[in-house]
Amino acid sequence: MNLPNSITLTRIASVPLLIWALSPRFPWHGAHGEQELIASAIFITASVTDGLDGFLARRRGQITTLGMLLDPLADKLMVTAAFILLVAYNPHVMKPWIAVLVIGREFLVSGLRSIASSEGFTIQASDLGKLKTVVQIVAVVAAILNHRWDTWLLGWFPISIKLIAITATYWMTILSIISATDYFVGFWNKIDHVSTGTRRRSSVLSRKKKPTPAVEAVIRD
């Protein structure tokens, strides 16, 4: 078990921790927002490991089949758990249709990448997809914190946690739709190109296998 895969496994292990931290059974329901702070710390840490394991795998030359399986699995588990929990934890910010749309987008992109891999090409992560991931982290953390606070005071400057949570959530939703469309268009263009190339090769092979005139005469006779 190499280091990148170990980090990925810690992200998978953090999923039940996040579920526990956002559940009514969590023991620290303090007036100072211990539950929200701990849950936010768990999600932020897991999100950081999402980029760290991939970076280390490429840097150390430790890209493995197990890692290629675990990394997207860990991402989908974390995103799915966070949004399903937030629908119940803070329904004023995280609406059910938003959770369904974002989770559906994750599985759509994962499915497109699987098909692309089976066809012999890859779909690179777009800048829109990376931006969506950053906004998604902000949206989830702000939605968790908004369960306890509407506003934070930094000195004399008020920061509206609720406004950040709502704004980031809807920006994330818009970016999810746009980036999913971008992935699909990129997939469609490449799969169409691959299909065209396959048809051309099949046509060339069929012409090469065309029987000689003598053989055709025998067939006709």
C-alpha positions in Angstrom: 0.0 0.0 0.0 1.7 3.2 -1.2 1.4 6.6 0.3 -1.1 8.1 -2.3 -3.5 5.1 -1.8 -3.2 5.4 1.9 -4.3 9.0 1.7 -7.2 8.0 -0.5 -8.3 5.4 2.1 -8.2 8.1 4.8 -10.7 10.1 2.7 -13.0 7.1 2.5 -12.6 6.6 6.2 -13.6 10.3 6.8 -17.0 9.7 5.3 -18.5 7.9 8.3 -16.8 10.5 10.5 -18.6 13.3 8.6 -21.9 11.4 8.9 -21.4 11.0 12.7 -20.4 14.7 13.1 -23.6 15.9 11.4 -25.9 13.5 13.1 -28.1 14.2 16.2 -26.1 11.6 18.1 -22.9 13.7 17.9 -21.9 14.3 21.6 -20.6 17.8 21.3 -23.6 20.1 20.6 -22.0 23.0 22.3 -23.2 26.6 22.3 -20.0 27.6 20.6 -20.6 25.5 17.5 -18.3 22.7 18.2 -20.3 20.3 16.0 -20.3 22.6 13.0 -16.5 23.4 13.3 -15.6 19.7 13.7 -17.7 18.7 10.7 -16.3 21.6 8.6 -12.7 20.5 9.5 -13.4 16.9 8.5 -14.8 18.0 5.1 -12.0 20.5 4.4 -9.3 17.9 5.3 -10.9 15.3 3.1 -11.1 17.8 0.2 -7.4 18.7 0.6 -6.5 15.0 0.4 -8.5 14.8 -2.9 -5.8 16.8 -4.6 -2.9 15.6 -2.5 -3.1 11.9 -3.3 -3.3 12.5 -7.1 -0.3 15.0 -6.9 1.8 12.5 -4.9 0.9 9.6 -7.2 2.1 11.5 -10.3 5.1 13.0 -8.5 6.3 9.6 -7.1 5.3 7.5 -10.2 2.9 5.5 -8.0 -0.2 5.6 -10.2 -1.8 2.2 -9.7 -5.0 0.3 -10.7 -6.1 0.3 -7.1 -5.6 4.1 -6.9 -7.5 4.6 -10.1 -10.4 2.7 -8.5 -10.3 4.2 -5.0 -9.9 7.9 -5.9 -13.1 8.4 -7.8 -14.9 6.1 -5.3 -13.7 8.3 -2.4 -14.8 11.5 -4.2 -18.3 10.2 -5.0 -18.8 8.9 -1.4 -17.7 12.2 0.1 -19.8 14.4 -2.2 -22.9 12.1 -1.9 -22.7 11.9 1.9 -22.2 15.6 2.3 -25.1 16.7 0.1 -27.5 14.1 1.4 -26.7 15.1 5.0 -27.0 18.8 4.3 -30.5 18.4 2.9 -31.5 17.3 6.4 -29.0 19.4 8.3 -29.6 22.8 6.7 -32.6 22.5 4.3 -32.9 26.3 4.1 -29.7 26.4 2.0 -29.3 22.9 0.5 -32.5 22.1 -1.4 -33.2 18.4 -2.4 -33.2 19.2 -6.1 -29.7 20.8 -5.8 -28.3 17.8 -4.1 -29.8 15.5 -6.8 -28.4 17.6 -9.6 -24.9 17.8 -8.1 -24.8 14.1 -7.2 -26.2 13.2 -10.7 -23.5 15.4 -12.3 -20.8 13.5 -10.5 -22.0 10.1 -11.6 -22.5 11.4 -15.2 -18.9 12.6 -15.4 -17.7 9.3 -13.9 -19.7 7.3 -16.4 -18.4 9.3 -19.3 -14.8 8.8 -18.2 -15.4 5.1 -17.8 -16.8 4.8 -21.3 -13.9 7.0 -22.7 -11.4 4.7 -21.0 -12.9 1.6 -22.5 -12.8 3.3 -25.9 -9.1 4.2 -25.5 -9.2 7.9 -24.9 -9.4 10.2 -21.8 -11.4 13.3 -20.9 -9.2 15.8 -19.1 -10.6 17.7 -16.2 -11.7 21.2 -17.4 -11.0 24.5 -15.7 -14.8 24.8 -15.1 -14.8 21.4 -13.3 -11.9 22.5 -11.1 -13.7 25.8 -10.3 -16.8 23.9 -9.5 -14.9 21.8 -7.0 -13.5 24.9 -5.2 -17.0 26.5 -5.1 -18.5 23.2 -3.9 -16.1 23.1 -0.9 -17.0 26.7 0.0 -20.8 25.9 -0.4 -20.6 22.8 1.8 -18.5 24.4 4.6 -20.7 27.6 4.6 -23.9 25.5 4.7 -22.5 23.6 7.7 -21.5 26.7 9.6 -24.8 28.4 8.7 -26.5 25.8 10.8 -25.1 27.6 13.9 -24.3 31.2 12.6 -25.9 33.6 10.3 -23.1 36.2 10.7 -19.5 36.3 11.9 -18.0 39.5 13.2 -14.3 39.9 12.3 -13.5 43.0 14.4 -16.1 45.5 13.2 -16.6 43.8 9.9 -19.7 41.5 9.7 -19.4 38.4 7.4 -22.8 36.9 6.4 -22.3 33.1 6.5 -25.8 32.6 5.2 -25.2 34.8 2.2 -22.0 33.0 1.4 -23.7 29.7 1.7 -26.6 30.5 -0.5 -24.5 32.3 -3.1 -21.9 29.5 -3.3 -24.6 26.9 -3.4 -26.3 28.4 -6.5 -23.0 29.2 -8.2 -22.0 25.6 -7.6 -25.3 24.5 -9.2 -24.8 26.6 -12.3 -21.2 25.5 -12.6 -22.2 21.9 -12.2 -24.6 22.2 -15.2 -22.1 24.1 -17.4 -19.2 21.8 -16.6 -21.3 18.6 -17.1 -22.3 20.0 -20.5 -18.7 20.7 -21.3 -17.7 17.2 -20.3 -20.4 15.7 -22.5 -19.6 17.8 -25.5 -15.9 16.9 -25.2 -16.9 13.2 -24.8 -19.2 13.3 -27.8 -16.6 14.9 -30.1 -14.0 12.3 -29.2 -16.3 9.3 -29.3 -17.6 10.5 -32.7 -14.0 10.8 -33.9 -13.2 7.3 -32.6 -16.3 5.9 -34.3 -15.5 7.5 -37.6 -11.9 6.2 -37.5 -13.2 2.7 -36.7 -15.7 2.8 -39.6 -12.9 3.9 -41.9 -10.6 1.1 -40.8 -13.4 -1.4 -41.2 -14.0 -0.2 -44.7 -10.3 -0.4 -45.6 -10.1 -3.9 -44.2 -13.2 -5.0 -46.1 -11.8 -3.7 -49.4 -8.5 -5.6 -48.7 -10.4 -8.8 -48.1 -12.4 -8.5 -51.4 -12.1 -11.8 -53.3 -10.1 -11.9 -56.5 -11.9 -12.2 -59.9 -11.1 -15.9 -60.1 -12.6 -16.5 -56.7 -15.6 -14.4 -57.7 -16.1 -16.5 -60.8 -16.0 -19.7 -58.7 -18.6 -18.2 -56.3 -20.9 -17.2 -59.2 -20.5 -20.7 -60.8 
